[in-house]
Amino acid sequence: MASIDFTGKHILVTGGAGFIGSNLVDALISQGNTVTVLDDFSTGKPDNLAKAEATGQLTLIEGSILDTTLVKRLVQDVDIIFHLAVQCLRVCFDRPHHVHEVNATGTLNLLESVRVLNPKLERFIYVSSSEIYGTAKQTPMSESHLLLPTTTYGASKLAGELYTKAYHTTYNLPVTILRPFNTYGYREHYEGASGEVIPRFIVNILNDKPPVIFGDGKQTRDFTFVTDTVEGLIRAAGEEQFIGEAVNIAYGEEVSIKEIAERLLKALGREDLSISYQADRPGDVYRHYADVTKLQQTTGYKPSISIEEGLKLYIDWFKANYPNPEKLLDECQLENWKLSDAQKQTPSVPAGG
């Protein structure tokens, strides 16, 4: 199996209307590929794919990876699959079974459909999560770090990894497992259970409210700007040496949540606001700091956007796309891992035939 030249391929991206997925779709199309996106729009947005649709190189399918009939149809004529469809971390506290079904069973559906219907697939890319590691036991965290997820979300993503690896071992499916650390940037979610820390801080600050940190703020993450994450995904996906392997995608630098809040307060000219500290979020990891040696030594990949530059780029994008930030506050509930009664009762998508 040779390394992949990402030109002229037909690529399926599950979860392609989401934050990372839509940025990935844009990059794949810009390199001369045609893309089919499967997304149920539970968190992704059709508007995220407006640029891609304008090229005429995108086919957008609304549906779930739990719909096996649909999945079987979509996998048959593609060259490469990037599997990003996911239920996010914060949903797992109130709906662990649903998160397991989407993240684990959905991955199994996709793998089995490929095994039966597309034996010539060039690459199956499972986009996992740094949450499979849990809190760092040693740093920087290489791919051989212990796998000790602290949430059922992390456990479900690890289950997806194990299924993916098993299909490589048993059926020789050409898989690669990619583990992005915390990605931020264009199209990142601020709203609901999908809302992430950087956009939520920005919404508060732009509305004259303090950024809210759950815990002491000393917890660290390895933040990577979304265009750097996408470049890492594509480079790693095309590398023959990574077939059957897991690979970290990250900037390779740890930053505390408190420092992120302070940087944003300064960048937005609101250092007069004080940070609000709340009780810890359940299952939160305390330290993430990636070892990216494997990816860099094999592909030459080096992220180009520092946290300083990335925050500025994102602030500029955010202001341009959300000129009335006060309208966003209602969608930024404080403890966004606590679902409403209506959200808890939303049925899962049936598995289909």
Residue pairs with C-beta under 8 A, 6 or more apart in sequence:
1 122
1 174
1 240
1 243
2 240
3 238
3 239
3 240
4 80
4 122
4 123
4 237
4 238
5 238
6 28
6 31
6 32
6 33
6 234
6 237
6 238
7 31
7 32
7 33
8 32
8 33
9 33
9 34
9 79
9 80
9 122
10 33
10 34
10 35
10 36
10 77
10 78
10 79
10 80
11 28
11 33
11 34
11 35
11 36
11 78
11 79
11 80
11 81
11 82
12 35
12 36
12 37
12 38
12 74
12 75
12 78
12 80
12 81
12 82
13 21
13 24
13 25
13 28
13 35
13 36
13 37
13 38
13 81
13 82
13 84
14 21
14 37
14 38
14 39
14 65
14 81
14 82
14 83
14 84
14 85
14 110
15 21
15 38
15 39
15 44
15 83
15 84
15 85
15 86
16 22
16 24
16 25
16 35
16 37
16 38
16 39
16 44
16 49
16 60
16 82
16 84
17 37
17 39
17 41
17 44
17 45
17 46
17 48
17 49
17 60
18 39
18 43
18 44
18 48
18 84
18 86
19 44
19 48
19 183
19 187
19 188
19 189
19 226
20 84
20 127
20 180
20 183
20 226
20 229
20 230
20 233
21 37
21 39
21 44
21 48
21 82
21 84
22 44
22 48
22 49
22 52
22 187
23 185
23 186
23 187
23 226
23 227
23 229
23 230
24 82
24 84
24 230
24 233
24 234
25 35
25 37
25 49
25 52
25 58
26 51
26 52
27 227
27 230
27 231
27 234
28 35
28 234
29 35
29 52
29 55
29 57
29 58
31 234
33 57
34 57
34 58
34 59
35 52
35 57
35 58
35 59
36 58
36 59
36 60
36 61
36 74
36 78
37 49
37 52
37 58
37 59
37 60
37 61
38 61
38 63
38 65
38 70
38 71
38 74
38 85
39 60
39 61
39 62
39 63
39 85
40 62
40 63
40 64
40 85
40 349
41 62
42 87
43 88
43 189
43 192
43 194
45 187
46 60
48 187
49 58
49 60
52 58
53 60
61 70
61 74
63 70
64 70
64 85
64 102
64 106
64 349
65 71
65 83
65 85
65 102
65 106
65 107
65 109
65 110
66 101
66 102
66 105
66 106
66 109
66 348
66 349
66 350
66 351
66 352
67 349
67 350
67 351
67 352
68 109
68 113
68 351
68 352
68 353
69 352
69 353
70 352
71 109
71 110
71 113
71 352
72 113
72 116
72 117
75 81
75 110
75 113
75 114
75 117
75 118
75 121
76 117
76 118
77 118
78 118
78 121
79 121
79 122
80 121
80 122
80 123
80 124
80 125
80 237
81 110
81 114
81 121
81 123
81 124
81 125
82 125
82 127
82 233
82 237
83 107
83 110
83 124
83 125
83 126
83 127
84 127
85 102
85 106
86 102
86 103
86 157
87 95
87 98
87 99
87 102
87 103
87 153
87 156
88 153
88 193
88 194
89 131
89 151
89 153
89 154
89 337
90 153
90 193
90 194
90 336
90 337
91 98
91 99
91 153
91 193
91 337
91 339
92 99
92 151
92 152
92 153
92 156
93 151
93 282
93 283
93 337
93 338
93 339
94 337
94 338
94 339
94 343
94 344
95 339
95 343
95 344
96 152
97 348
98 348
99 152
99 153
99 156
100 152
100 155
100 156
100 159
101 348
102 156
102 348
103 153
103 156
103 157
103 159
103 160
104 156
104 159
104 160
104 163
105 351
107 126
107 159
107 160
107 163
107 164
108 160
108 163
109 351
110 124
111 124
111 163
111 164
111 167
111 173
114 121
114 124
114 167
114 173
115 167
115 171
115 173
121 173
121 174
122 174
123 174
123 175
123 176
123 237
123 238
123 243
124 164
124 167
124 173
124 174
124 175
124 176
125 175
125 176
125 178
125 233
125 237
126 160
126 161
126 164
126 175
126 176
126 177
126 178
127 178
127 180
127 233
128 157
128 158
128 160
128 161
128 177
128 178
128 179
128 180
128 246
129 153
129 154
129 157
129 179
129 180
130 141
130 179
130 180
130 181
130 182
130 222
130 248
130 250
130 288
130 290
131 149
131 150
131 151
131 153
131 154
131 157
131 285
132 147
132 149
132 154
132 157
132 158
132 161
132 179
133 141
133 145
133 146
133 147
133 148
133 149
133 179
133 285
133 288
134 146
134 147
134 148
134 149
134 150
134 154
134 285
135 148
135 150
135 285
135 286
135 287
135 288
136 145
136 285
136 286
136 287
136 288
136 289
137 145
137 146
137 148
138 145
139 254
139 287
139 289
139 291
140 252
140 289
140 290
140 291
140 292
141 248
141 288
141 289
141 290
141 291
142 248
142 291
142 293
142 294
143 179
143 245
143 246
143 247
143 248
143 291
143 294
147 158
149 155
149 157
149 158
150 283
150 284
150 285
151 282
151 283
161 177
161 246
164 175
164 177
165 175
165 177
165 244
167 173
167 175
168 174
168 175
168 243
168 244
169 244
174 243
175 243
175 244
176 236
176 237
176 239
176 242
176 243
176 244
176 245
176 247
177 245
177 246
177 247
178 232
178 233
178 236
178 237
178 246
178 247
178 249
179 246
179 247
179 248
179 249
180 224
180 229
180 232
180 233
180 249
180 250
181 221
181 222
181 223
181 224
181 248
181 249
181 250
181 251
181 288
181 290
182 196
182 221
182 222
182 223
182 224
182 288
183 223
183 224
183 225
183 226
183 229
184 196
184 198
184 199
184 223
184 224
184 225
184 226
184 310
184 314
185 225
185 226
185 227
185 310
185 313
185 314
185 317
186 226
186 227
186 313
186 314
186 317
187 226
188 196
188 198
188 199
188 226
188 314
189 195
189 196
189 199
190 196
190 199
190 200
190 202
190 203
190 328
190 331
190 332
191 328
191 331
191 332
192 331
192 333
192 336
193 336
193 337
193 339
193 343
195 331
195 332
195 336
197 257
197 260
198 223
198 260
198 264
198 311
198 314
199 314
199 318
200 211
200 212
200 332
200 336
201 211
201 212
201 260
201 261
201 264
202 264
202 268
202 314
202 315
202 318
202 325
203 325
203 328
203 329
203 332
204 210
204 211
204 212
204 332
205 211
205 264
205 265
205 268
205 270
205 273
206 268
206 319
206 325
207 325
207 326
207 328
207 329
208 270
208 273
209 273
209 329
210 273
210 274
210 275
210 276
211 261
211 264
211 265
211 273
211 275
211 276
212 275
212 276
212 277
212 278
212 334
213 257
213 258
213 261
213 275
213 276
213 277
213 278
214 277
214 278
214 279
214 280
214 281
214 284
215 257
215 277
215 278
215 279
215 280
215 281
215 284
216 258
216 277
217 256
217 257
217 258
217 261
217 275
217 277
218 256
218 257
218 258
218 286
219 256
219 257
219 284
219 285
219 286
219 287
220 254
220 255
220 256
220 257
220 286
220 287
220 288
220 289
221 254
221 255
221 257
221 288
222 250
222 251
222 252
222 253
222 254
222 255
222 288
222 289
222 290
223 251
223 253
223 255
223 260
223 307
223 310
224 232
224 249
224 250
224 251
224 303
225 251
225 303
225 305
225 309
225 310
225 313
225 314
227 305
228 251
228 303
228 304
228 305
229 249
231 301
231 303
232 249
232 250
232 295
232 301
232 303
233 249
235 295
235 299
235 301
236 242
236 247
236 249
236 295
236 299
236 301
239 298
239 299
241 298
242 298
247 294
247 295
248 290
248 291
248 292
248 294
248 295
249 292
249 295
250 290
250 292
250 303
251 290
251 292
251 303
251 306
251 307
252 289
252 290
252 291
252 292
252 303
253 289
253 307
254 287
254 288
254 289
255 307
258 275
260 307
260 311
261 275
262 275
263 307
263 308
263 311
264 311
264 315
265 271
265 273
265 275
267 311
267 312
267 315
268 315
278 334
278 335
281 335
281 337
282 337
292 301
295 301
296 302
305 313
322 328
